[in-house]
Amino acid sequence: MNRIDRLSAILIHLQTKRLVKAQEIANKFSISLRTVYRDVKALEAAGVPIIGEAGSGYQIMEGYKLPPVHFGEDEASALLTAGKLMASMAGGSISNHYQTALDKIRSVLRYAEKEHTAQIDAHVAVLQHPAFAHTSPPEIHLDKILSAISKQSAVDIVYSSISKMEQTGRIVEPVGIYLQGNHWYLVAWCRLRQDYRVFRTDHIKKLSVTGDKSAQAHPSLQEFLQQTTRQRQLHTVVLDVDASILKYFGQQKYYNGFVKEEIVGDRAQMTFLTASLSGFARWFMVFGDWATILEPLELKEEVATIAQKVLEKLGVDEPLLT
């Protein structure tokens, strides 16, 4: 990226947040802090009203706006593709808000980019895998949750527990949301349990923003997820699998902690990291006649125990365990 393009990109980035640290700019554009300071001074010399200084961060003076930005074809394609993903994964009002914002962006595109997006619109689709049941929930509350996070406000929810099959009312302080598989999850401090909890948003039957400020400071979502991962004991699983069945694994291998695979001839050595050997063993039973467990020994014992119980249910007396 040449300096003129970088200065324009830095100016755009400064308008995306209230306060931007110099180190953040350096990381984003892969430049040194000295170059950041030079570029900011160049923008100031060009008449851009930048408030702040090195060490405290920079912000654009309230009311200053960059003239309409021109998008390239690649950027326009990325926006359109993101819109398709948003409609598939978010649904509801937040998807509608995104589409409205996307229409506003399209309105400032040059004719060439408008024609480009119109041509590729019919050639981009997001489909659900036939092996996984998918129904769009009527309400997943993402817009209200994001509003509460922005305002640091607690929310009042009625939650239907997946495991206990009961509904409870509680007030929680949202930390963040994330998408895993086909579901969105809310991480929040639960005042009822006095601990952090994870709630599947489509199991939240009612949600209202209370306006009551969060009673304490919370970690960022990234910090919470990293801490949760460190606290979980992960087991390394290595399998030798017939390569002909790999196409049938679909997303299930990712749900079970897939890390990598090495294919040699008609065999594949697959490595996983899993927090539950018991759960992994039950998934392994689906294709166990096509695979061999290389490690750990505990997984072999878990699979053998499950298989023994199955044989007993079938009335087969010959023991598998010795």
Summary of the structure (lengths in Angstrom):
residues: 322
radius of gyration: 25.8
end to end distance: 66.4
largest distance: 86.7
contacts: 815
relative contact order: 0.06
helix: 44%
strand: 26%
